[in-house]
């Protein structure tokens, strides 16, 4: 078959059913009957020459060919969605930038990165946080423009992504100023038995720290492990325990003197990445952020 024979209306109906996994719900969402929806999907299968679904109980399950078609449909209709979002605000001269951020990334770092846009009245920001895998799926569906992460993503020909290193910084051991001001500890040698709060197991930094302690036969007294950097910041400020985290997380508390740096290690580094999908139209505001992050500190 050639492209002229491909009915994109049928492909859109298939896309909706594949995403929902259920014919009834898809028909309700599309405001059509189940029989009409089934007929249009059968016509698409006839055009393609292969089945796209098999029925398992009351659900529809994609065939191997269905998975292939869905991956292309995600790109086609994701680009369509991106086009509509790009055109939103064109009349009043605004540009929308949609930024995803992994839950383990410092919100201070995220704000610092987008700070050049905060006083730009022509930019509308959409900020979303979540697990990396879910954010990457949104990125591949063109529902996000960029994902900020503290870990890179492996190369995958089925999911082409570009991972740009924005910067890195040493990780600090911080403590309550009234207790720890003027004191210094070596990481990890001086941490045996010390009460400490750490990033959670999903954080790339945690694996680095655990490996250092294990190699030195050092075992701190773990009091908390926290995925969310905003919560880890509160614990650092209010618990009295030592806390291991990137300085940017507690930049305000360090400036006001509530917290002090007790130790640092060049062997512990947090790296910051911007992950993008192969968009047809890169926004000028995103290019501006990339340029400024390259020319300035992270």
C-alpha positions as CSV (number, residue, x, y, z in Angstrom):
1,X,0.0,0.0,0.0
2,X,1.0,3.6,-0.4
3,X,0.6,6.5,2.0
4,X,-2.5,7.9,0.2
5,X,-4.4,4.7,1.1
6,X,-3.6,5.1,4.8
7,X,-6.7,6.5,6.6
8,X,-5.4,8.6,9.5
9,X,-8.9,8.8,10.9
10,X,-8.8,5.0,11.4
11,X,-5.3,5.2,12.8
12,X,-6.5,7.8,15.4
13,X,-9.3,5.5,16.5
14,X,-6.8,2.6,16.8
15,X,-4.5,4.9,18.8
16,X,-7.3,5.7,21.3
17,X,-8.3,2.0,21.7
18,X,-4.7,1.0,22.2
19,X,-4.1,3.6,24.9
20,X,-7.2,2.7,26.8
21,X,-7.1,-1.1,26.1
22,X,-10.9,-1.2,26.1
23,X,-13.3,-0.7,23.2
24,X,-16.2,0.5,25.3
25,X,-14.2,3.3,27.0
26,X,-12.7,4.4,23.7
27,X,-16.1,4.6,22.1
28,X,-17.4,6.7,25.0
29,X,-14.4,9.0,24.7
30,X,-14.8,9.3,21.0
31,X,-18.6,9.7,21.1
32,X,-19.2,6.9,18.7
33,X,-20.7,3.4,18.9
34,X,-18.6,0.3,19.6
35,X,-19.7,-1.3,16.3
36,X,-18.6,1.8,14.3
37,X,-15.3,1.8,16.1
38,X,-14.7,-1.9,15.5
39,X,-15.5,-1.5,11.9
40,X,-13.0,1.3,11.4
41,X,-10.2,-0.6,13.1
42,X,-11.0,-3.7,11.0
43,X,-10.6,-1.5,7.9
44,X,-7.2,-0.3,9.1
45,X,-6.2,-4.0,9.7
46,X,-7.4,-4.8,6.2
47,X,-5.3,-2.0,4.8
48,X,-2.2,-3.1,6.7
49,X,-2.8,-6.8,6.1
50,X,-2.3,-7.9,9.7
51,X,-4.3,-7.9,12.9
52,X,-3.6,-5.2,15.5
53,X,-5.4,-6.6,18.5
54,X,-6.3,-10.0,20.0
55,X,-9.1,-10.3,22.6
56,X,-8.3,-11.6,26.1
57,X,-11.5,-11.8,28.1
58,X,-13.1,-8.3,27.9
59,X,-9.9,-6.5,27.1
60,X,-8.0,-6.0,23.8
61,X,-4.3,-6.8,23.7
62,X,-1.9,-5.5,21.1
63,X,-0.3,-8.0,18.7
64,X,3.4,-7.5,17.8
65,X,2.3,-5.6,14.7
66,X,-0.1,-3.5,16.9
67,X,2.9,-2.5,19.1
68,X,4.8,-1.4,16.1
69,X,1.9,0.6,14.7
70,X,1.2,2.1,18.2
71,X,4.8,3.4,18.4
72,X,4.4,5.3,15.1
73,X,0.9,6.5,16.1
74,X,2.4,7.9,19.3
75,X,4.8,9.9,17.3
76,X,2.3,11.1,14.7
77,X,-0.4,12.2,17.2
78,X,2.2,13.4,19.7
79,X,3.5,15.7,17.1
80,X,0.0,16.8,16.3
81,X,-0.5,17.6,20.0
82,X,2.8,19.4,20.1
83,X,1.7,21.5,17.1
84,X,-1.5,22.6,18.8
85,X,0.4,23.5,22.0
86,X,2.9,25.4,20.0
87,X,0.2,27.4,18.3
88,X,-1.5,28.1,21.6
89,X,-0.8,31.7,22.5
90,X,0.6,32.6,19.1
91,X,-2.1,35.3,18.9
92,X,-0.9,37.0,22.1
93,X,2.8,36.3,21.4
94,X,3.4,33.7,24.1
95,X,5.5,30.5,24.0
96,X,4.8,27.5,26.2
97,X,7.7,25.5,27.6
98,X,6.9,22.1,29.3
99,X,9.5,20.9,31.7
100,X,9.5,17.6,33.5
101,X,11.7,16.9,36.5
102,X,12.5,13.7,38.3
103,X,11.3,13.5,41.9
104,X,14.8,13.0,43.2
105,X,16.1,16.3,41.6
106,X,16.5,19.4,43.8
107,X,13.7,21.9,43.2
108,X,16.2,24.6,43.9
109,X,18.2,23.3,41.0
110,X,15.1,23.3,38.8
111,X,14.2,26.8,39.7
112,X,17.8,28.0,39.2
113,X,17.7,26.5,35.7
114,X,14.5,28.1,34.6
115,X,15.2,31.4,36.4
116,X,16.1,33.3,33.2
117,X,12.5,32.8,32.0
118,X,10.7,33.9,35.2
119,X,10.6,37.5,34.2
120,X,9.9,36.8,30.6
121,X,6.2,37.7,30.1
122,X,6.2,35.9,26.7
123,X,6.8,32.5,28.2
124,X,4.2,30.2,29.9
125,X,5.8,27.4,31.9
126,X,4.4,24.0,32.6
127,X,6.3,22.1,35.3
128,X,5.7,18.4,36.0
129,X,7.5,16.0,38.3
130,X,7.5,12.2,38.6
131,X,9.5,9.1,38.0
132,X,12.0,9.1,35.1
133,X,10.3,6.4,33.1
134,X,6.9,8.1,33.1
135,X,8.5,11.4,32.2
136,X,10.3,9.9,29.3
137,X,7.1,8.4,28.0
138,X,5.5,11.9,28.1
139,X,8.6,13.2,26.3
140,X,8.3,10.6,23.5
141,X,4.6,11.5,23.2
142,X,5.7,15.1,22.7
143,X,3.8,16.1,25.9
144,X,7.0,17.5,27.4
145,X,9.8,19.6,25.8
146,X,12.6,18.5,28.2
147,X,13.2,16.3,31.2
148,X,15.6,17.3,33.9
149,X,17.3,14.4,35.6
150,X,20.2,13.5,37.8
151,X,21.0,10.3,35.8
152,X,21.6,9.6,32.2
153,X,19.5,7.2,30.0
154,X,21.0,4.3,28.1
155,X,21.0,4.4,24.3
156,X,17.9,2.7,22.8
157,X,17.3,2.7,19.0
158,X,13.5,2.2,19.7
159,X,13.5,5.3,21.9
160,X,15.9,7.9,20.4
161,X,16.7,10.4,23.1
162,X,19.4,13.1,23.5
163,X,21.0,13.4,26.9
164,X,22.8,16.7,27.5
165,X,25.1,17.2,30.5
166,X,24.2,20.5,32.1
167,X,26.7,20.4,34.9
168,X,27.8,18.7,38.1
169,X,28.7,19.6,41.7
170,X,30.3,18.0,44.7
171,X,28.0,16.6,47.3
172,X,28.1,18.0,50.9
173,X,27.5,16.6,54.4
174,X,25.6,19.3,56.2
175,X,24.5,19.7,59.8
176,X,22.8,22.1,62.2
177,X,25.0,25.1,62.7
178,X,24.6,25.3,66.5
179,X,26.0,21.7,66.8
180,X,28.4,21.4,63.9
181,X,29.8,24.9,63.2
182,X,33.6,24.8,63.0
183,X,33.8,21.0,62.9
184,X,34.9,18.9,59.8
185,X,34.4,15.3,59.0
186,X,36.1,13.2,56.3
187,X,33.8,11.2,54.0
188,X,33.5,8.3,54.6
189,X,36.3,7.7,57.2
190,X,34.7,9.7,60.1
191,X,31.1,8.6,59.6
192,X,31.1,5.3,61.5
193,X,28.1,5.3,63.9
194,X,27.2,8.9,62.9
195,X,23.4,9.6,62.7
196,X,22.7,10.5,59.1
197,X,19.9,11.1,56.6
198,X,20.6,9.9,53.0
199,X,18.9,10.1,49.6
200,X,16.8,7.1,48.8
201,X,17.9,4.0,47.0
202,X,16.6,5.3,43.7
203,X,19.0,8.3,43.8
204,X,22.2,7.8,41.8
205,X,24.1,9.5,44.6
206,X,23.1,6.8,47.1
207,X,24.9,4.1,45.2
208,X,28.1,6.2,45.2
209,X,27.9,6.8,48.9
210,X,27.2,3.2,49.9
211,X,30.1,2.0,47.7
212,X,32.5,4.5,49.5
213,X,31.4,3.4,52.9
214,X,31.6,-0.3,52.0
215,X,35.2,0.1,50.6
216,X,36.3,1.8,53.9
217,X,34.4,-0.6,56.2
218,X,32.4,2.3,57.6
219,X,28.8,2.0,58.7
220,X,26.9,5.3,59.6
221,X,23.8,5.0,61.7
222,X,21.0,5.5,59.1
223,X,18.1,7.6,60.5
224,X,16.2,8.3,57.3
225,X,16.4,7.7,53.5
226,X,14.4,10.1,51.4
227,X,13.7,10.2,47.7
228,X,12.2,13.7,47.6
229,X,14.9,16.4,47.9
230,X,12.4,19.0,49.3
231,X,11.7,16.6,52.2
232,X,15.4,15.8,52.7
233,X,16.0,19.6,52.9
234,X,13.5,19.9,55.7
235,X,15.0,16.9,57.6
236,X,18.5,18.5,57.2
237,X,17.1,21.7,58.7
238,X,15.0,20.3,61.5
239,X,16.3,16.9,62.6
240,X,19.8,17.7,64.0
241,X,21.2,14.7,62.0
242,X,23.9,15.1,59.4
243,X,22.5,14.9,55.9
244,X,24.2,14.1,52.6
245,X,22.9,16.1,49.7
246,X,23.9,18.5,46.9
247,X,24.6,22.0,48.2
248,X,22.0,23.5,45.9
249,X,19.2,21.7,47.8
250,X,20.0,23.7,51.0
251,X,21.4,26.8,49.4
252,X,19.1,29.1,51.3
253,X,19.8,27.5,54.7
254,X,23.6,27.7,54.1
255,X,23.4,31.4,53.2
256,X,21.4,32.2,56.3
257,X,23.6,30.2,58.5
258,X,21.0,27.7,59.7
259,X,23.1,24.8,58.3
260,X,26.9,24.5,57.8
261,X,29.0,22.2,55.6
262,X,30.6,19.6,57.7
263,X,32.3,17.6,55.0
264,X,32.7,17.2,51.2
265,X,34.1,14.5,48.9
266,X,35.2,14.9,45.3
267,X,34.3,11.2,44.9
268,X,30.6,12.1,45.3
269,X,29.2,14.1,42.4
270,X,25.7,14.8,41.3
271,X,25.3,15.3,37.6
272,X,22.5,17.2,36.0
273,X,21.1,16.2,32.6
274,X,18.6,17.7,30.1
275,X,16.9,14.9,28.1
276,X,15.1,15.8,24.9
277,X,13.3,13.9,22.1
278,X,13.9,14.5,18.4
279,X,11.5,17.4,18.0
280,X,10.9,18.9,14.6
281,X,10.8,22.4,16.1
282,X,13.0,23.2,19.0
283,X,11.8,26.3,20.9
284,X,13.9,29.4,21.2
285,X,13.4,29.5,24.9
286,X,14.8,26.0,25.4
287,X,17.8,26.9,23.3
288,X,18.3,30.0,25.5
289,X,18.3,27.9,28.6
290,X,20.8,25.4,27.1
291,X,23.1,28.2,26.2
292,X,23.0,29.8,29.6
293,X,23.5,26.6,31.5
294,X,26.5,25.9,29.2
295,X,28.0,29.3,29.8
296,X,27.3,29.6,33.5
297,X,27.5,27.6,36.7
298,X,24.9,24.8,37.2
